Amino acid sequence: RYIKETGGTVVGEEFVPVGEDDHAAQLERIRAAKPDVVLISLIGTDSVTFNRAFAEAGLARTILRYASCVDETSLLGIGADKTENLFCASGYFPSVGSHAGDDFRDRHRAMFGPFAPPIGSCGESAYEGFCLLEAAANRAGTLDIRPLLAATDNLVYRSPRGSITVRNGHARMPMYLAEADGLDF
């Protein structure tokens, strides 16, 4: 609906089983449909294998990819030479300089060493869930679900993204649209 309302047209939609690593048929359908953008909702290894195959098929030169869950760890798997025209939106990228984000990265390095895997948006989001839980539990004084949910209304908490405000069930936070540049966003 949103795509249509903004003047776009959906020219295809396909879901693949988890663990699928042969994307030849999907890539041929994409090539035939000639989309401007491919919206990718695959995660983990499935995202890695699809994005590799997409680039190897030569589609990355002319078709934008928007991946809903790709971070720097995924880019390592995809390969620096296969990230052309790959975009992702997230509230956290290590390359976005901020006091809160830099502090988070420094604490991670201090705890796990300089050769620890990079923290990407997926890992940060998991950590942020605990930041929200901690703030709500401190306000509610319990981990019982009803008081915990009530405590999240008009809640402000700190995270690696900075200060986050939750109102009426929605979190207000900065969001960034980033383009992959080799192994970084």
C-alpha positions in Angstrom: 0.0 0.0 0.0 2.8 2.4 0.9 4.7 1.8 -2.3 1.5 2.4 -4.3 0.7 5.6 -2.4 4.1 7.0 -3.1 3.9 6.3 -6.9 5.7 3.0 -7.0 4.6 -0.4 -8.4 5.3 -3.8 -7.0 6.4 -5.9 -9.9 7.0 -9.2 -7.9 7.0 -10.7 -4.5 8.5 -14.0 -3.4 9.2 -15.8 -0.2 11.9 -18.5 0.0 12.4 -21.2 2.6 14.8 -20.6 5.4 18.2 -22.1 4.4 17.7 -21.7 0.7 21.1 -21.2 -1.0 20.3 -21.6 -4.7 18.8 -18.3 -5.8 19.1 -18.8 -9.6 15.3 -19.0 -10.2 14.6 -15.9 -8.0 17.4 -14.0 -9.7 16.1 -14.8 -13.2 12.6 -13.6 -12.2 14.1 -10.4 -10.8 16.1 -9.9 -14.0 12.9 -10.4 -16.1 10.8 -8.0 -13.9 13.5 -5.2 -14.2 12.7 -3.5 -10.9 14.4 -0.3 -9.7 14.8 -1.7 -6.2 14.7 -5.1 -4.5 13.4 -5.2 -0.9 15.2 -8.0 0.9 13.8 -9.3 4.2 16.2 -12.3 4.4 18.4 -12.5 7.5 21.7 -14.1 8.5 23.2 -16.6 6.1 20.2 -16.5 3.8 20.8 -12.8 3.3 24.5 -13.4 2.7 24.0 -16.1 0.1 21.3 -14.1 -1.7 23.3 -10.9 -1.8 26.4 -12.7 -3.0 24.4 -14.4 -5.8 22.7 -11.1 -6.7 26.0 -9.4 -7.3 27.5 -12.4 -9.1 24.5 -12.4 -11.4 25.5 -8.8 -12.4 22.2 -7.3 -11.0 23.9 -5.1 -8.4 25.2 -2.8 -11.1 21.7 -1.6 -12.1 19.3 -2.6 -9.4 19.3 -1.1 -5.9 19.0 -3.4 -2.9 17.3 -2.4 0.3 17.9 -4.9 3.0 15.9 -4.7 6.2 18.4 -6.5 8.4 22.0 -6.3 7.2 24.9 -5.1 9.4 28.7 -5.0 9.1 28.9 -8.7 10.1 26.7 -9.6 7.2 28.9 -7.5 4.9 31.9 -9.6 5.9 30.0 -12.6 4.7 28.7 -11.0 1.5 32.2 -9.7 0.6 33.4 -6.2 -0.1 33.2 -6.6 -3.9 29.5 -7.7 -3.7 28.0 -4.7 -1.8 27.4 -2.3 -4.7 24.0 -0.5 -4.5 23.2 -2.2 -1.1 21.3 0.0 1.4 20.0 -0.5 4.9 18.1 1.6 7.4 18.8 1.4 11.1 19.0 3.4 14.2 22.6 2.4 14.8 25.7 2.1 12.6 29.2 2.0 14.2 30.3 4.5 11.6 27.8 7.2 12.8 29.8 9.1 15.4 28.0 9.8 18.6 29.1 9.9 22.3 26.7 7.1 23.2 27.7 4.9 20.2 31.4 5.5 20.8 31.1 4.6 24.5 29.2 1.4 23.6 31.9 0.4 21.1 34.7 1.2 23.6 33.1 -0.8 26.3 32.7 -3.7 23.9 36.3 -3.6 22.9 37.4 -3.4 26.6 35.4 -6.4 27.5 36.1 -8.7 24.4 39.3 -7.4 23.0 40.4 -5.7 19.8 39.7 -8.8 17.6 36.1 -9.3 18.7 33.5 -9.3 15.9 32.1 -5.9 15.1 28.9 -4.8 16.8 26.4 -4.1 14.0 22.8 -2.9 14.1 21.4 -6.3 14.9 23.6 -6.9 17.9 23.0 -3.3 19.1 19.3 -3.8 18.8 19.4 -6.9 21.0 21.4 -4.9 23.6 19.0 -2.0 23.3 16.2 -4.4 24.2 17.9 -4.9 27.6 18.3 -1.2 28.0 14.6 -0.7 27.6 13.8 -3.6 29.9 16.1 -2.3 32.6 14.5 1.2 32.4 10.9 -0.2 32.4 11.7 -2.6 35.3 13.3 0.1 37.4 10.2 2.3 36.9 7.7 -0.5 37.5 9.6 -2.0 40.4 8.8 -5.5 39.0 9.2 -7.8 36.1 5.5 -8.6 36.0 4.2 -8.0 32.5 1.3 -5.6 33.1 3.1 -3.2 35.3 6.2 -3.5 33.0 4.2 -2.6 29.9 2.5 0.3 31.7 5.9 1.6 32.8 7.0 2.0 29.2 4.6 4.8 28.4 6.4 8.2 28.3 9.6 6.4 29.2 13.0 7.9 28.3 16.1 5.6 28.4 19.7 5.7 27.3 21.1 3.4 24.7 24.0 3.2 22.2 21.7 5.2 19.9 21.5 8.0 22.5 18.4 9.0 24.4 15.2 7.1 23.3 11.7 8.2 24.1 8.8 5.7 24.2 5.3 7.3 23.9 2.0 5.5 23.1 3.9 2.3 22.2 6.3 4.0 19.7 10.0 4.6 20.2 11.3 7.9 19.0 14.9 7.6 17.9 17.3 8.7 15.2 17.2 6.5 12.0 19.8 6.5 9.3 19.7 5.3 5.7 23.2 3.9 4.8 24.9 2.6 1.7 27.3 -0.2 2.0 30.8 0.7 1.1 32.8 -2.5 0.9 32.7 -3.9 4.5 31.3 -0.8 6.1 28.1 1.4 6.0 
